[in-house]
Amino acid sequence: MSKVMIHPATYENVRQAVDRAFELFPLEIRGKSVLIKPNVLRISEVGEGIVTHPAVLRAVVEKVETMEPAAIVVGDNPGLFNYGANEESFQKTGLMEAAKGYYQNIGNNSLQVDFNPDFMPTVSLSRIVRDADIIISLPKFKTHGLTVMTGAIKNSYGFLPGAQKAKLHKAAGNPERFHEVIVEVFRLRVPDFFLVDAVVGMEGNGPASPDLRDIGLILASDNAVALDAVMATMMGCEPGQLLFLRKAREAGLGDYDLSHIEIIGELQPLPDFKLPPLSGEAVFHNETIQALIHDRTKAGRQK
């Protein structure tokens, strides 16, 4: 059974939540190379809430430093009109300083790897993604106009440098097939640990919406499907209605059924959370989500 941590946090005391997450999901880091990948969508100001907050990145970097790694790299490949603007994106958002000297432009060194030929026969992958012993993914709690939400699975899309991300969007042809694309990218190298910045989240038509939401939480797991299922539930969305989660479960990457997930903390839906437009009946009233949480967690305890 997968586990998901839900822990209260502010940006001032986030290290406490980070320490707790590393206790619950221990990693053998000593003597190994570690890639820490925040969500750096584009050049933006810290207050816009578009990227992983610098305080979260710094807390994770400082925690990893205490675990005697052989090397640390902090990096991402931005998208949304800032393809290739890696340094500027990190500088403007405050993430460069938070990286404490471990930043590298992971878009400068890449290799071609086989991909799903239904979309593209090969893609360019940042070489550090292949070479790192441990990958720690730091998504932001946000909505997304194409995939409803962007979390642990979608954060791996930044493993692809440059404008090929846009080419894959085009190759997908429609939002439904794009759900398949992000799962295929995620499968190229599944990260070892996920820690979500949900201190301040984003609702509305993300991933760059001005509608921010004070949530006050850090989420963590070593399974992306379980973690995204918890995020979706908090947003008021039935996880099984999200095609990328169904595709991920079919691929053996995890389970989104809450009865198969151990929740460490309190799982509650966010009242009146604004989602982007959905196809299908994915959005439920608050009472329905509460019942779903109760029934499935009760079933999980009885197993």
PyMOL commands that set and color helices and strands:
alter all, ss='L'
color gray80, all
select helices_A, chain A and resi 14-24+46-48+54-65+86-93+95-98+127-131+152-159+164-172+175-188+224-234+239-241+243-250+258-260+286-302
alter helices_A, ss='H'
color red, helices_A
select strands_A, chain A and resi 2-8+33-38+71-74+110-114+122-126+134-138+142-144+148-150+193-202+212-221+261-264
alter strands_A, ss='S'
color yellow, strands_A
deselect
rebuild
show_as cartoon
